[in-house]
Structure formats: C-alpha cells, structure tokens
Amino acid sequence: MAVKKKYRNLNELLAGSTTPVLVDFYAEWCGPCKMMAKVLEEVNEDLSGRLKIVKIDTEKYPGLASQHNITALPTMVVFNGGKAVHRIEGLMGADELVDRLRPLIR
C-alpha cells in the first residue's frame, strides 16, 4: 500500500528520490483512473523498492497538469534524476505496465 507523504512541491520529491518516480495524474471523476489505482497497487507491490509511485489529482493541482502537458487521463509520467523519461497514457493491466516499466528501473 502506498504511504502518503507531504512535500512542498513535486520538484523537491523528484530531486530527492534515489529511485525512478512514476507520477499518476488522475481525477476523482475519472472512471479509468479509479480502475488504474488498483493496477498501481499491484505494480507497487511488484516493483517495491525499485520505483516510487506518486498520485497527483489534476483537479487540485491544475498547474502541475498543465506544466507536464497532461491532456488525457489517466496519464503516468516516469521521472528519473528529476527529468521526465517516459510517458504512458490510458488504462492497462498490471502485467503490461510492469513490462513497460522494467527497462526504466534498476
């Protein structure tokens, strides 16, 4: 299960991470986003310690969504070393997501 932790901003979280960070941009009203939340729980268990997963509500943080060109939900962006290295849009199963993430993690 994911642990909630507060950061002053996304850049602080990304800069301080020793592992890649998958940022899940979602909205409460988005049905596929709700389904993706369960998938991300499975992925978190499978890749524990090798990938950090962070969820950002685009309704609460529209500036972040705009800054990262989020135009569809769900959209996940993988950051490594504070830089966006991969973008994934749409709903998929845990196995497919893990397969897409493996080349990006240690």
Summary of the structure (lengths in Angstrom):
residues: 106
radius of gyration: 12.7
end to end distance: 21.0
largest distance: 34.0
contacts: 278
relative contact order: 0.22
helix: 38%
strand: 24%
